[in-house]
């Protein structure tokens, strides 16, 4: 289907491949905080990505970051941009100004916070940059880490790094006791214990 859409389809296909295929299924296969089981697994993926001329996916830490080029940001936003622009045209100037704030927050979370959601909480607190260490101590970060873990475990829910959107779209999922057990084993913060 994407091939029939020309350049737009190519952009949507790339966004789907780099995030859904690479980030969700070809990395973090052991668990949510271990990107590769060993160097052989990384080398095999690198070989295939380079053969497909997708070295920039490697540079984006296999989907942990958006990237560092304007093109990377546009590819990342491509699936939602038509809807966003349409709503802004309908909503007018004040709606557009208000809508740009969560859009910018979404991009900041995806570029600068997402990688820390895939880390053991103790490693974030003791090894992350100062601003991330401060953020990691907030209830928002702790909730977001659990929320994002559920997105990886059950891929049809909890899509948003900006909390609230999944409630509106009806795709929010609550963690079960079994989910909390797994999160505890890999070192993600769990609200029920209050411990690292």
C-alpha positions as CSV (number, residue, x, y, z in Angstrom):
1,X,0.0,0.0,0.0
2,X,2.8,2.4,1.0
3,X,4.6,1.8,-2.3
4,X,1.6,3.2,-4.2
5,X,1.8,6.5,-2.3
6,X,5.2,7.6,-3.6
7,X,7.3,9.8,-1.4
8,X,4.6,10.0,1.3
9,X,4.3,6.3,1.4
10,X,8.1,5.9,1.6
11,X,8.2,8.2,4.6
12,X,5.4,6.4,6.3
13,X,7.0,3.0,5.6
14,X,10.3,4.2,7.0
15,X,8.6,5.5,10.2
16,X,6.8,2.1,10.6
17,X,10.0,0.1,9.9
18,X,12.4,2.0,12.1
19,X,10.1,2.2,15.1
20,X,7.8,-0.8,14.9
21,X,10.1,-3.4,13.4
22,X,13.5,-2.4,14.6
23,X,12.7,-0.9,18.0
24,X,9.9,-3.2,19.0
25,X,10.9,-6.6,17.5
26,X,14.6,-6.6,16.5
27,X,16.0,-5.0,19.7
28,X,15.1,-5.4,23.4
29,X,14.3,-9.1,22.7
30,X,15.7,-10.3,26.0
31,X,13.8,-7.7,28.1
32,X,12.9,-4.1,28.2
33,X,16.2,-2.9,29.6
34,X,18.6,-5.0,27.5
35,X,18.8,-3.8,23.9
36,X,20.9,-6.7,22.6
37,X,21.5,-10.1,24.0
38,X,25.1,-10.1,22.7
39,X,27.4,-8.4,20.2
40,X,26.6,-11.0,17.6
41,X,22.9,-10.0,17.6
42,X,23.9,-6.3,17.3
43,X,26.4,-7.1,14.4
44,X,23.8,-9.1,12.5
45,X,21.2,-6.2,12.7
46,X,23.9,-3.7,11.8
47,X,24.8,-5.7,8.7
48,X,21.2,-5.8,7.5
49,X,20.6,-2.2,8.1
50,X,23.7,-1.1,6.3
51,X,22.8,-3.4,3.4
52,X,19.4,-1.6,3.2
53,X,21.1,1.8,3.4
54,X,19.5,2.4,6.8
55,X,22.7,3.3,8.8
56,X,20.9,6.3,10.3
57,X,18.7,3.8,12.2
58,X,21.9,2.6,13.8
59,X,22.8,6.2,14.6
60,X,19.4,6.8,16.2
61,X,20.4,4.0,18.6
62,X,17.9,1.6,16.9
63,X,14.9,3.8,17.5
64,X,15.7,5.1,21.0
65,X,16.2,8.6,19.6
66,X,14.4,10.4,16.8
67,X,17.7,11.3,15.2
68,X,19.7,14.4,14.6
69,X,18.6,15.6,11.2
70,X,15.5,17.6,10.2
71,X,14.6,14.7,7.9
72,X,14.6,12.4,10.9
73,X,12.1,14.6,12.7
74,X,9.9,14.8,9.7
75,X,9.9,11.1,9.1
76,X,9.1,10.6,12.8
77,X,6.1,13.0,12.7
78,X,4.9,12.0,9.2
79,X,2.2,9.5,10.3
80,X,0.5,12.1,12.5
81,X,1.3,15.3,10.6
82,X,-1.6,15.3,8.2
83,X,-4.1,14.9,11.1
84,X,-2.3,17.6,13.1
85,X,-2.3,20.1,10.2
86,X,-6.0,19.4,9.4
87,X,-7.0,20.0,13.0
88,X,-5.0,23.2,13.1
89,X,-6.8,24.4,10.0
90,X,-10.2,23.7,11.5
91,X,-9.3,24.9,15.0
92,X,-7.8,28.2,14.1
93,X,-4.9,30.3,15.6
94,X,-5.4,29.7,19.3
95,X,-6.0,26.0,18.8
96,X,-2.8,25.8,16.8
97,X,-0.8,27.6,19.5
98,X,-2.2,25.3,22.1
99,X,-1.6,22.2,20.0
100,X,2.0,23.1,19.3
101,X,2.9,22.8,23.1
102,X,2.1,19.1,23.4
103,X,3.7,18.5,20.0
104,X,6.9,20.0,21.2
105,X,6.7,18.1,24.5
106,X,6.1,14.9,22.6
107,X,9.2,15.5,20.5
108,X,11.3,16.3,23.6
109,X,10.2,13.1,25.3
110,X,10.9,11.0,22.2
111,X,14.3,12.5,21.6
112,X,15.7,13.0,25.1
113,X,13.7,10.8,27.6
114,X,12.7,7.7,25.6
115,X,16.1,6.0,26.0
116,X,15.9,6.3,29.8
117,X,12.6,4.6,29.8
118,X,14.5,1.5,28.6
119,X,17.0,1.6,31.5
120,X,17.0,0.1,35.0
121,X,15.7,2.8,37.3
122,X,18.8,2.7,39.5
123,X,21.0,3.3,36.4
124,X,18.9,6.3,35.4
125,X,19.1,7.8,38.9
126,X,22.9,7.2,39.2
127,X,24.1,7.6,35.6
128,X,21.7,9.8,33.7
129,X,22.3,13.5,32.9
130,X,21.4,15.9,35.7
131,X,18.1,17.0,34.2
132,X,17.0,13.4,33.6
133,X,18.0,12.4,37.2
134,X,15.7,15.2,38.4
135,X,12.9,14.2,36.1
136,X,13.3,10.5,37.0
137,X,12.5,11.3,40.6
138,X,9.0,12.6,39.6
139,X,5.9,10.5,39.7
140,X,5.4,11.4,36.0
141,X,8.6,9.7,34.9
142,X,7.9,6.6,37.1
143,X,4.5,6.3,35.7
144,X,5.7,6.9,32.1
145,X,8.3,4.1,32.5
146,X,5.6,1.6,33.5
147,X,3.3,3.0,30.8
148,X,6.0,2.6,28.1
149,X,6.9,-0.9,29.3
150,X,3.3,-2.0,28.8
151,X,3.4,-0.6,25.3
152,X,6.3,-2.9,24.5
153,X,4.7,-5.9,26.2
154,X,1.3,-5.4,24.6
155,X,2.0,-3.4,21.5
156,X,-1.6,-2.3,20.8
157,X,-1.8,0.0,23.8
158,X,-0.1,2.9,25.6
159,X,1.4,4.5,22.5
160,X,1.9,8.0,23.8
161,X,4.9,9.3,25.7
162,X,2.8,12.3,26.5
163,X,0.4,10.9,29.1
164,X,-3.3,11.3,28.6
165,X,-3.6,10.7,24.8
166,X,-4.1,7.0,25.3
167,X,-7.1,7.6,27.6
168,X,-8.7,9.8,24.9
169,X,-8.1,7.2,22.2
170,X,-9.3,4.3,24.3
171,X,-6.0,2.4,24.1
172,X,-4.8,2.8,27.7
173,X,-3.9,-0.3,29.6
174,X,-3.4,-0.8,33.4
175,X,-0.6,-3.0,34.7
176,X,-1.6,-6.3,36.3
177,X,0.1,-7.9,39.3
178,X,2.0,-10.2,36.9
179,X,3.2,-7.1,34.9
180,X,4.5,-5.5,38.1
181,X,6.3,-8.7,39.0
182,X,8.2,-8.6,35.6
183,X,8.9,-4.9,36.0
184,X,10.3,-5.5,39.4
185,X,12.6,-8.3,38.1
186,X,14.1,-6.0,35.4
187,X,14.5,-3.0,37.7
188,X,11.7,-0.7,36.7
189,X,10.1,1.4,39.4
190,X,6.9,-0.1,40.7
191,X,4.4,2.1,42.6
192,X,3.1,-0.7,44.7
193,X,6.4,-1.2,46.5
194,X,7.9,2.3,46.4
195,X,11.3,0.7,45.9
196,X,13.9,0.8,43.2
